[in-house]
Amino acid sequence: MAVKVWFLALFMVALLSCGESKYIVYNTTSTIVPGKINVHLVPHTHDDVGWLKTIDQYYVGSNNSIQAFFQRWWDEQSEAVKSTVKHLVSSGQLELINGGICMHDEAATHYIDMIDQTTLGHRFIKAEFNVTPRIGWQIDPFGHSAVQAYLLGAEVGFDSFFFGRIDYQDRAKRKNEKTLEVVWRGSKSLGSSSQIFAGAFPENYEPPSNFYYEVNGDSDSPIVQDNTNLFDYNVPERVNEFVAAAISQANITRTNHVMWTMGTDFQYQYAHTWFRQLDKFIHYVNQDGRVNALYSTPSIYTDAKHATDESWPLKSDDYFPYADRINAYWTGYFTSRPALKGYVRATGGYYLAARQLEFFKGKNKAGPTTDYLADALAIAQHHDAVSGTSKQHVADDYAKRIAIGYAEAEQVCPLLNISYCPPSEADLSKGKNLVIVVYNPLGLKREDVVKIPIADENVVVRDFRGREIESQVIPLLLASVATRNYHAKVYLGKYPKVTPNYWLAFSATVPPLGFSTYIVSGAKRAAGASEKEIVYVSDRSQNHTIKVGPGSLQLVYSGKDGKLKKYINRRSSVEESVGQSFGYYSGDDGSVDFQASGAYIFRPNLTYPIKSEQQVPLTVFRGPILDEVHQRVNSWIYQVTRVYKEKDHAEFEFTIGPIPIDDGIGKEIITKISSSLKSNKKFYTDSNGRDFIERIRDYRKDWKLEVNQPVAGNYYPINLGIYTKDTRSELSLLVDRAVGGSSIVDGQLELMLHRRLIQDDGRGVAEALNETVCITEKKCQGLTVVGKYYLRIDPLGEGAKWRRSYGQELYSPFLLAFAEQDGHNWISSHVPTFYGTSPSYALPDNIAILTLQELEDGEVLFRLAHLYEDGEDKDLSLTASVELKKVFTNKKIKGITETSLSANQERAEMEKKRLVWKVEGSSEEPKVTRGGPVDPTKLIVELAPMEIRTFIISFYS
């Protein structure tokens, strides 16, 4: 949370300035002077919510009253102090900007999580101070997303957005052309209606050289010595240097306003040393008169820029990837700490569902609630948390906080922990039943396959009406059992007493925002056990093939080498040659130019394919619901590929680790999907799970790229998926967590799945990215990661339906709760099925519920999103409507207010006060479609492509 406190410190300096030589009273009352270069001095500190230390360790550092963690500090203050702070805020002396719980990352974060953490901070500020932040201050994230610009910028009511890190080649060109500051139009669908003024700093977010004044810093910037009786009197020299620096920055900036960011990481621990010098500079520079210096804020600077009536260059797409120098692309962190990234993603979706259940149940202020999980997830969005760029003990702390919040929320709505699930492993042969309650957090009726571990294959599954439904039993592999047992010992302190032998799979059908109940009982199975087929690939002729898939989709494998060869979908008439392989990049050790591959930087040295260490057979399990192909690639990579009867995509589950580093080489593990598509260097990656952006290999739209890292420089962040296409087909991959990926070869997509490195990359964390899991101090092994990605090939123009609909299912999977019951009396004594909406109603296919949350006062925060971009799909890129009376069928709506995205102000009020910026050379663009006002009687919400609408709803009791 960026909280600026320099006005308070300035007031203190004024009281103390009588101690200066000759009792000089410095005149710091200057304001903007027309016709001069105005140097806006913006004192700031940047305090990470965890990085080298945990959030708690940072908070107890020196003089924490003026550092970040404002909400925590605020809760500890007396009413007298709070009253003083509120007065400073109301008078404009203290300004709150950005205002989220943290300064979130922009690469590895999902847009729903970004919205949640920003909303949490904005509503706190609104409740305590009755103000709404209007400036975005994302100064430290390592590259900047289109979603940040339009969604977490314009749509939350910001007038401008400032940041520090853009590619060194891009920065050089922008400085030369005076285009560091732009109007950023981040959404193709929403166009100018959600554009924002955006500024990149000339040199990151630090002061000009020779103007640092931290008391404990290692800078040797000379102070302003204004005592003429001393030999080191230097006012003329220091003023000259100030003016020269101001003119230098003015030469790369449009208008006569420049901003100096006076501070950097963990500054102002003793603010007097800063303000003493800034007072002197303002006083003497303004006496000199060549330029005008003033204390300022980002808001004052923004208003000054707007008042010039300047036309600004237009920026679209994003600022990825980011490199700060040659051979130093910050694209490794797109994948760093994949286990933490997976945990954050899974609990983000869980939190969405838990809030819904909390609403249906009625929020209990005495607890348990989802509030702790909300805080933990908000902190985890920080740009050194989910990014994977903190020290190991800090990453552990983020995970611990999420686990605590998860455990409390679990009491609101228990969730299956698939890695250790004693209820589903119970012995059902003695008349006991396993009850599974399946909750669907989506606004659509949904059918999906549920998989749980069981101890005995002799079970049957019945729905809540008592009808036996089709199920399938699949043997559990010894390799996964060993991984499971090791990690259970690490995290629970004991090995599981029961070892499951099988997976039980069945198809569950669940109403929107509702649940269905299924009963698993011990009984002799009539059918449904998986047929096991072992294919010894070396014993087969070259022409022999293995076809896998019980439905319209089939994967074809070679009987010669066991490799995937073809993708056939009879329903869509797609038949495409396709291959899948693993490989790794060896991490550069930095021995040549001191730039190693590390937590931030991806610096590949050489690429190596990963081949089977010996001829290992394919193991194929076939059944009525799904087929599985098991492949042990080598001793530390195992893959299961699933093809479902009712799904037209393939699911790949990988187990990678421990990655061996005994050879002294760090490794970055990738998977490649190859096809014959003629993609002509083009591919598409999502922006925070929302818009898709076109990428062209070895190309940047904003400048002529000097290609020095042909792999790392073409990597992009992926939160939802990546796809490529040609004139006839689309090849898409979706992911279950944030990863990095690219298309290095035409027709081929690759994902980086895991990283283990042995060198630090020199960006401050001072620790190699070498994650280990230890039972004892002496018994450790490298981290093993289990994850999934999903493959589908569609005719041209038809892939968006799957990417959008299944992408929503990936973020919001079924929520499973379990109970073990004797006899058959569960259904008669419990509600077996529940409809959160009208039983006859479902949301349109292109609309999703992002938020359904009961607030402290009994009102409800309700957020809807259109999932499709304009023109993305011929049927679903259209305006759609939601009938609120049918969504809230069990309640009567009393009032509804549309708000900004972060729910801290009315939407109409936000639109009325937003600054309108001129765009250079802009012609009249087509009017952007938006949903109309909500009629308070009809209560129907319209949403246009890519639109998100947020409401506060009250109900009659």
N, C-alpha and C positions, 0 to 999 in steps of 0.2 A: 504494500500500500504506500503510494507516494504521498507523503504528508509534508508540506513545506512549513517551516517554523521560523524563517529568518526574521519576520517582523517582530516576533517576541524577543529574539536575540538582539535585534537592532535597538529596541527600546532599552534593553539592559546596557548596551554599549553607550547609549546617550547619557545614561546616568553615571557611567564610569569614566567618560571621556575627560572629565575634569582633571584626571591624573596625568594627562599628557603634558609634555613640555610646553611651557608658556600658556597653559590652559587653553589650547586651541579647541574651539568648538567647530566640528566638521559639519559642513552644510551638505546633508544628504537628502534634501527635499526635492531634488530635481525630478521633473516629469519629461514627457516627450517634447522635443524641440523640432518643429518643422524645418526642413531644409538642411538639417545636419544628419550625420551618421549617428543614430541612437544605439548605444550599446546596452542591451538589456541584460543586466547581471542577475542571473537566476541561481542563487545558492541552493545546493541540493546534496543529499547523500543517497547512496544506493545500498540498502541493507538487505541481503538475500535472506529469504525465509528458509534458511538451511542451505549449506554448501560445503564449506570445510568443517563447519560445526553444525550441530543440530539447531533447530529453531529455539529450543530452550537455552542452549549454550550461548547462542548469540544474544538472546534477550537479556541475560544477566551480565552482559559486558558493560564496560564503563559508560557512565552517563546515559543510561538507556532511555531517559525521559525525552530525549530529542531524536531518537532513532526511529526506525520503522516499528512494526508490531504495535501500531497505534491502538488497535482495539484492546489488546491485552493491557497496554499501559493505561488506557482510559478506565478500564474496570477497576484499577487499583487506586484511582485518585479520589480525593475528598470532594465533597460537594462544592467547596470554595474554589478548588482548582478547576473543576468542571465548569463552574459558572464563568470563571475568567476565560477559559478556552472558548466557550460558547460566545462570549462577547467578542473575542478576537475574530471568530468565524463570521459572525453577523456583521461586523464592521468592515470586513474585507481584508483585515490585517493577516489573517491566517486562511490560506486557501487549500482545499482538499481536492486533489486531482487523481485521475485514474480510478482509485477507489475500490478496486477488488480486494479480496482477502490477500491476494498475492499478485505479483506481476507474472502472469502465466506465460508458459512457453507457447510458441506459435507453430511448431512443427509436429510435436508428438501428442498434442491435445485434440480431443474431439470437441466439436462445436457445442454439444449439449453440456459437456463438463465446463467449458469456458463460460457459457451463459450462466450456469449454476453458481460458479465461484464469484463471478462479477455481481450477480444479483444479490448474493449474500452480503457482500461488502457495501453495495449501493443502498440496500435497504437499512443497513446499520447506520450509515451516514445520514440517511433521510430521517430515521427515527430519532437520532440523537441531536442532529444539528439543523434539520429541515432544509438541507441544501442538496443539490444534484451536481455531481462533478461534470465538467464540460470539456475536459482536456484528456486525451489519451497520452500516456507516458510510458511507452514500452521500450525503454532505452537500452535494455541489455539482452533480450532474446536474440538468438543467433540466426537471424533471418526473419522475414515478416510475411504473413499470409494475407491473401485476399480476404478471407473471412474476418480476420482481425480488422481490416480497414472498413469494410462496409457493415459487418454485423456487430462486432464488439467496438465499433467506432461510431459510425453514423446512426445505427439503429438503437444505440443506448443514449443518444443525445449529445455526443461529443461534437465540438466544432473543429477540433484539430487533433492531430495525432503525431507525436514526436518519437524518434527512435535513433539509435546509435549505429547499429551494425548493418551495413550493406557491403556487397562485394567490392573489393579494392579496385577492380577495373571499372566497375560501374561508378564508384565514388569519384574516381579521377576524371571520368568523362563529365559527370554532372557538375563537378566544381568548375571545369573549364567552360561549360555551357550555361552556368547559373541555373541548373535544374535540380538542385538538391531538394528544393521545395516544390511540391506538385499538388494538383488536385487528383486524388486517387479514386478511381472508379472501379471498385473491386468486384462488382457483380455485373455480368453480362445481362442478367434478367432484370435487375432493378435499376441499372443505369445511373443517371444523374440524381435520381431520387434518394440514393444512399451514398453519394460521393462525399469525400471528406478532404480537407486541407491536411497535407502530410509533409513533414519535414525530416530529412536525415541530417544529422549534425556533420560538420566538416571533418571532425576527427573523433569519432566515437562520442562519449558523453563526458569528456573531461575538459578542464579549462585550457585556454591556450598555453603553450609552453612557457614556463617561468612565472606562472601565476597560481601556484599551489601554496596553501597556508595551513595544512593540517598540523596540529601541535606535535603529534607523534609520527608524522610522516617522514619519509626519507628524501623529500624534495629539498633542493637547496635554492628555491626561488628567493631572491632578495626581498626583504621587507621594504616598505616605504619609510625611509629615515628622513624625517622632516625637522629635526633639531639642527639648526644652522651652526650650532656651537660644536658639533661633532664632525670628525674628519670624514665619516662615511655618509654625509648628507647627500641624498641622491634623488630628490624630487624631480628635477628636470629629466634625468635619465629614465626614471621609471615612467613618467608621463609620456616621454617620447616612445618608449617601448609599448606602452598601452595603445597609443594612437596608431603606431605602425601595425600592431596586431589587429586593431579595429578596421583599419583601411584594407588590410590584407583579406579579412573575412568579408568585408563589404564588396570586394572585387569578385567574389564568387557567389554573392547573394543578391537577389532582386529586391528592390526598394531600399530605403535608407535605414532599415532596421536589422540589427544582427543580435543573436542570442548567444551569450556566453554561459555555458553550464559550469558554474563555479562549485566544483566538488566532484567526487567519484565514489568508489566503494568505501563504505564505512567511514565517512568523513564527518566532521562537526562533532567529534567526541568532546571537544572543548571549543564551542562555537566562537568564543571571544577572539581567538587567534585569527579566524577568518574575517569576522566582521570589522575588526580593528583595521585590517588592511583595506577592505572594500570601502569603508568609510573614507579613508585617506584617498584612495583612487578617485572616488566620485568627487570629492572636494577639490582635488588639485587638477584633475582632468577637465572639470567644468570651468575652473578658473582659467585654464589654458585656452579653452574655447574651440579647439579644432574639431573635436567630436563631443558628443553629449553622453554621459554615463548616468545610469539610473538603476536603482533597485527595481526589480521587475519580477513578474511571474509568467508562466506559460500562457495564462489567460490574457494578461496585458499585452504580451507579445503578439498573440493571435489577433486580438482586436486591432492592434496597430497595423499588422499586415493587411487585414481586411479593409481598414479605412483608406488604404492607398488606392483601392479600386484597380489593382493590378490584375492582368490576365495571367493565368498560370498554366504551365505545360500539363498535359494529361498523362496519367499513369494508369495502366490496367495490369492485369495478371498479378504477380507477387514479387518478392525479393528473395527468392530461393533459386539455387543454393547460395550460401554465403561463404566467401573465402576472404581471409584477412591479409593474405599475401600469396605469392606463388607457391604452389604445391601444398596449400593448406586449406582444403575445403572442409568446412564444418558439416560434413554429411554422415559422419560415423554415429553421431548421437541420435540420428533417426532410428537406430536399432539398439544402441547401448542399453544395458540392463533390461533385456527382453522379458524377464520374469516380472520385474516391477511394472513394466509397461502393460503386461497382460493382467496383472493384479488390479492396476488402476482402471483399465478398461472394463474388466468384469464387475468390479464394485461400482463403477459408474452406472452401468445398466441395472445393477441390483438396486442402487439408490433410487433410480427412477421408479422402479416397481414398488419398492418399499414405501415410498411416499404415497403412492396410490392406495396401497393397502391401509396405510395409516389414516388416510382420508376416509375410506369406507368404514374402518373400525371406529374412527373418532380419536383425535389426538389426545393423549393423556399427558397433561402438563407435568404430572408427577413422575412420568417415565414408565417404561422405557420409551425413547423416541429415536428418530433418525438424526437428531441434531449433531451428535458427536461425529457421526459418519459424514455429515455435510461438511463440518469443519475440516476433518481429516482429508477428505477428497479435494476440498478447496486448496489446502496447503500443497497437496500432491501435484497440482497443476503448475506449480512454480517452475521457472525456467532452469532450475538445477535439480528438480525432483523427477517428474516423469521423463524429462529429457535424458536422465541417466548420467548426469555430469557432476554428481556430488561424490564425496568420499563414501567408502563402504558403510561406515557406522551411521552416516546420515541417511543413506538409502535404507538401511535397516530401520531407522527411526520413522521414516515415512511409512514403511510397510507396517510397523507396529501400531502406528496411529490408526491406519485404515483397519487393521485387525480388531482393535478395541471398538471402533465405531461399528464395524460389521457385526461384532458379537452382541452389541446392544440392540442394533436394528434387527438382528435375528430373532430377538424376543418379540418384535412386532410382527415379523413374517419369516419363519425359519426357511433357510435355503439349503439345498443339497450341496455338500462339499464332496465333489466327486472323487477326490483322492483318498478320503478316509470317511466312510459312511457306514458306521455300525448298524443303523436301523435296516438298511437294505441288505446287509450281509447276515441278517438273523436267520436262524434255523426255522424254516416254515413247515417242517415235516411233522410237527407235533400239534397241529391244529391252529397255529397262530396265522394271522394275516398281516400283510404289510399294506398299509393304506398310503396311497400317494395322491396328494392334492396338487394339481397342476394349474398354476395361475398364468394367464396371458396378459401381459402389460400393454399389448397393442390394441388399437381401436378397431381391429378387424378380426373376424372369426379366423381361427388359425388351426392348421393341422400340421403336426411335426412329430418326428420320432423321438421318443424318450428312451434314454439308455441308462441303466443302473447296474452296479455290480451285485451279483448274488452268489451264494455259496453252493446251491444245488440246482441242477438243471431241471429238476422235476417240479415246475411251477406253471401255473396258468394265470392269465390276466383277465379280469372282468371289469366292465364299466359300472357306473353307479346304478344301472338298471339290472345288474346281475348277469348281463350277457357276456359270454366269453368272446374276447377279441383276439385277432391274430397277433402272435408274438413270435419272437425268434431268440434263440440262445446261441451265443458266440463264445467260444473258449477264450479265457483271458490268458494272454501270453506271459511266460515266465519273466521275460525282460521287464515288462511293465510292473509286475508284482515286486520284483527286486527294487526297482526305482521307488515304488510306493512305500515299501517297507523301510528303506533307508531314510526317506524324507519324513516318514511318520516318527521314526526314532529321533531325528534331528529336532523336529518342531514340537512333538508331543512328549518326548522323553521316554518313549516306550515303543516296542514293536506291537503291531496289531495282534490281538489274540486270535482273530479269525482271518483266514486268507480266502478272499473270493476266488472262485474258479471260472466264473462266466460273466459275460454281459447279457443282460436281458433287454431286448429292444421291442418296443411296441409303438404304435401310432396313436397319438392323443389328439382329440379334437376339442378345442376350448373356445368359448364365446369371447367376444371383445371385452376387455377389462373385467374378465370373469374367471372362474375356475371350474374344473371338472375333477371328479374323484375316480380313482382306479384302485382296484383291490388285487393284490398279488397273493395267491394261495398255493400251498404245496399240493401237488397232484401229478399224476402220471401224464406226461405230455402225449397227445395223440400225434402231433406233428410240430414242425417249426424249429427243430434243431438244425443248426447250420451243417451243411455238407462240407466236409473238409477235403480239399484237393491239393496235393503237394506236386508241384511241377518242377522237376529237376531240369533246369534250363539247358545244361550242358549235354543232356542225353537226347535232346530233340533235334529234328532236322531243321534246317534254316527256314523252311516255309511254314513250319507249324506255328499256329497262333493260339492265344488264350483269350477268349472273350469273357468279359466280366460285366454284369449289370442285369438285374431282374426286370427292368422296365424299358422305357423307350431309349434311354441312354446306355450305350455300351462303350467300354474302353477295351482296346485290343492291345495285347502284349505279345512280344516276340517270344516264341518258344526257344529260340537260339540263345538269346542273351538276357531274357527277362525284362527287357525295356519296354516302356510304353511307346506304342507306335501310332495309334489312331484313335480318334474321337468320333463316334457316330451317334447322332440323335435322329431317330426315325420320326419323331414328332415334328421337328423343325426342318427335316431333310438336310441336316448338316453332316458332312463327312469330311474330316480334316486330318491330315497327317500331323501328329503332335508328339513331342518327346519331353521327358522330364528327367533332370539330372541334378546332382549335387556337386558343388565345388567349393573352393575357398580361395580367398586372396590372402597372401602372406603379408602381414602388417610390416610396413617399413620401420626399421629400428632407428632411423634418424642419423645413422652413422655418416652419411654424406653431407647433409646440410642441416642437421640438428632438428629436422621435422619428422617426428615419428607418428605412426598411427596410434590414436589413443581414444579416450572417452568422447572427445569432441571431434577430432580430425579423422577422416578416412583417407589414408595414404597407402594405397595398395602397392606392393612391390611386384609380385608375379601372381599369375592365376594358375591354380591347379585343379584339374578335375578330380573328383573323389570316386574311385572305382571300388567295386567289391573286392575285398581282400582275398576272397576265394569264390569259387562257384557255389553260391548259396541258392537254394531253391526258392521259388515263389510259393507262398502258402496262400491258397484261395479258400475263403469260406463263403458258401453260397446259401441263400435262404430266401424266404418269401418277401422280406421287407428290404433287405440290403445285401449286397455282396461286399466282401472285404478282400483286399490284396495286401499281404504282409511281406515286407522286404527288409532284410537286415543288410544295409548297405555296407557297413563295416562295424567294428566293435563299439563305436560310439555314435552311430547314426542308425535309427530304425524308423521305418515309415509304414503307415497303414493308409491305404487308399480305399475310400468307400464310395459305392455307387448305390443310390437308393432307388427303389421301384418308382416312387412318386416324385422324384426330383430330377431336374434336368441339368444338374451340375455334379462335379466330382469333388469330394472332400479329401484333402490330404492332411493327415495328422503326423507330425514329425516329433521324434524324440532325439534331441541332439545334446551330447555331452557324456562324460566330461571331455571337453576338447583337449587333446593332448598338446602339451607345450614342452615336453621333455627335449625336443630338438632345438629349443631356444628360439622358436619362431611363433609369433602370435598369429592367430588365424581368424578370419572373418568369413563365416559360413554362408553360402548362398544356395538357392535353388533356382534353376532355369527351366522355363517352359518354352519350348521351341515349336514353331509352326512354319508353314510355307507362305504365310501372309506377306504381301509386298507392302510394308508399312511406310517406306520412304522416310525413315528417320523420325517419324512422328509417333508419339504416344501421349497418354493422358493420365494425369494423377489428380487425386482429390485434394481439396483445400480443407483440412480439418474435418473431413467426412461430409463436406457440403458440396460446393461447386467443383466441377472438373476443369482442369486447366490444360491446354495443349502444350506439350513440350516437344522441342525439336532438338535432336542430338547435336551437340557441338554448336549450339546457336543460342543467342540471347536477342530478344526483340529490341532491347534498349541500348545495346552497344555491340560492337564487333568483338566477339569473344576471342581472346588468345587462348587456345586450347593447350594447357600444360598438364592437365590430369584428365585424360579421356574417359576414365571410369568414374572417379570420385566427383568430377565436375559435371557429370550427367546424372548424378543421384538426386532423388527428390523424396520428400517425406510423404508417406502413405498412411492414412488412417482408415480409409474405407476400401479403396482399391486402385488398380491401375489397369488400363486397357490399351490395346492398339487395334488398328483396323486397316483394311484395304477397300477395294471397290466392291467386295462381295461379303466379307465376314468381319466380325468383331471377336477378339480374343480378350477375355476379362479374367482378372484375378481379384478376389476379395480377401481381406485379412482379418484376423481376430484381435489385433492390437497394432499399435504404431510400429512401423518398420520403414526402412529405406528401400528404394527400388529404382529400377530403370529399364530401358531397352537399349542395350549396348550394341545389339545386332538386330537388323531388320527382321520382323516376324517373331522376335524373341522377347520375353519378359523375364526379369529376374528380381528376386526378393532377397534381402539380407536377413537371415533368421537368428543369428547368434554371433557373438564376438568374444574372443578371449585374447588379450594382448599383454605384452610383457614390458612395454615402455610407456612412460607418461608422454603426453603430447605437448607439454609446455604451456598449457593455457590456465594454469593456476591450481588445478586440483591436486597436483603433485602426488599422484598415485596411479599405478597402472590399472587398467580395467581388467582385473583378474578375479572374478567372483568365484568364491569357493563355499562349500557347504560342509560343516564340521560336526561330527558326533562328539568328538573330544578335540582338545587343542592339537593333538598329534594325529588324529584320524580325520583328514579332510580330503575332499575331492572337488574338482572343478564343477561348476554349476551345470546341472542338466535342465534343459528347457523343453517343455512339451507345448506345442502350439498347433494351429491349423491355418490353412489357407484353402481357397476354393476356386475351382476352375470351371469356366463355361465358355462355349463358343456359340455365337448366334449369327443369323443372317444380318447383314448390314442394316443398322437402324433399329434393331430389336433388342440390343443388349441392355439398354437403360432400365427396362422393366425389371430385369433380374438384379442389376446392381443396386437399384433403389429399394426394391421390396425386400430382397434378401439381406441387403445391408442393414435395413431397419431391424430385421429379425436377429441379426448377429449382435447388434448393440443391445437389444431387448429380448433375450432368450426366455423360454419358459422358466418360471420360478417354481421349484419343487419343494414341497413340505411333506414330512413323513410321520407316520404313527404306526406303532405295532399294537395289534388288537387281538384278543382272544375271541373266537367264535365269529359270528356273522352279523353282529348287531350294530356295526358302525353306521351304516346307511340309515337305519331307522332312528338313530339318536343324534345325527349330525346333518347339516345342510350339505347334500351331495354335489350340488352345482349352484353357481352364482352368476348372475348377470349384473355387471356394473352399469350397463346402459340398458336401454329398452331392448327386450329380447328380439325384436324384429328389426333392430337398427344396427348398422355398422358404418364406420366412417368411409368416405371415398377412398379408393385405392391409392390416391396420390397425396393423402393427408395423414400426418402422424401427430399423436399427442406427445409433446415433449415434457410437459409439466402438469401434474395434477397434485397440488400440495395444499394441505390445510395450514393456514397461517395462525399466528398467536391469537388473533381476535375472532377466530371462527370463520373468517373469510377464506376464499380459496384462490390460489394463484393458478391460472390455467393458461397453457401456452400451446398453440397449434402451429404446425409447420407444413408448408407445401414442399414436397420432396423433389420436385422436378424443376429443371431449368427451362427457360423459354426455348421452345423448339427442340427439346431433348427427345421427346417421344410424341408421335403423331396423335396419340389418344390421351395421354396423361399430362402433357404440358399445357393444360387448360385450367381456367379458373374453376374451383370447386367450392362446395358449400357444406357447412356442418350445422346441424340442427341441435342447438344446445338443450332444448327441452327434452330431446330424446337421449342425449348424452347423460344428462342429470335427471333421469326418469324418476328417481326416488326422492327428489328434492324439488322445491319450488323456488325459482330464482327471484330474488327480491330486487337486486340491482347489479349492473355490470358496467365496468369502467375499463376502457382500453388504455393501456399504458405503454411506455417505452419498453424496449426489450428487457431491461433490468428491473422493471416494475417499480421505479422510484419517482415517476412523474406521469401525468396524463399525456397520452400520445398527442392530442391536439395542442396542448401547451408546449410540448417539445418541438413540434413542427413549426409553431408560430415564432419561436425565438431562435431557430437555427439560422446560422449565417449562410448566405448564398454566395458562392465563389464563382468568379469568371474563369472560363477555360480558354486557353490560347487557341486561336484559329477555329473555334467551335462553331459548327453550323447547327441549325435547329434539329434536334433528334426526335425520334418518335416518342410520343407520350407513353410513359411507363404505366402498365396496368397494375392497379392495386385493388384489393377488396374494399367495398364500400362500408360506410358506417353500419353498426349493428342496430337494427330496429329493436327498441326495448320491449316491444310486444311480440314480434315474430321470433326474435332471438336466433337469427341465422347469421353465421359468420362466413364471409367469402374470403377465399385465399387465392391470389394469383401466383404464377410460378415463382418459386424460391422465397415467397413471402412467409415471414413468421409473425404471428400476432399474439400479443400477451394481454391477459385480462385479469382484473380483480373482480371476483364474483361474490356476492353475498346472497344468503338464502333466508327464507322465512323459517323460523324455528318450529 
